Amino acid sequence: MANSTATVTLDMTATIGGSSVTAARKTVAAPYQSVINGDLDIPVGATAGSSFAIPFGTIAKATAARVTNNTSADVILKSSAATVAALAPGGVFMIAGATATGTPGALTALTIEPTTTQAAAETINYWVFGDPT
């Protein structure tokens, strides 16, 4: 059972039709009991399609995740076998909220696949919040 809350806040500003437009701030609370964060090493020579699992540790169901591509090439982010997003260098993927019970259900795994051969050792930064049950 969750005993803490990660608060994710998103602010967006864009130029539309020559005018600066600010979307309403969106804040989402993600309950969690465990958090795993760090840098996932993508080694030099890793080839396109290689798979690198983002550690979930004891987390069985993620309620929030943030993945940042710190490499110099595009990567593919997958959950199970399904592609979630293509992340350009510096790109960020975030998801937050209570665990869904319907299809496809809880976020239980994330993997990274390089799209080209890695010329240098680089990293993917990750944060995963969730519960062990």
JOMO-V686538 format. One record per helix or strand of 3 or more residues. SS is the DSSP state (alpha for helix, beta for strand). FROM is the first residue (numbers start at 1). LEN is the number of residues. Records with the same first field share a line. If there is no record, write none. Layout:
SS = FROM-LEN / FROM-LEN
This chain:
beta = 4-7 / 13-4 / 19-4 / 26-7 / 34-9 / 61-9 / 75-5 / 82-6 / 92-5 / 111-4 / 122-10
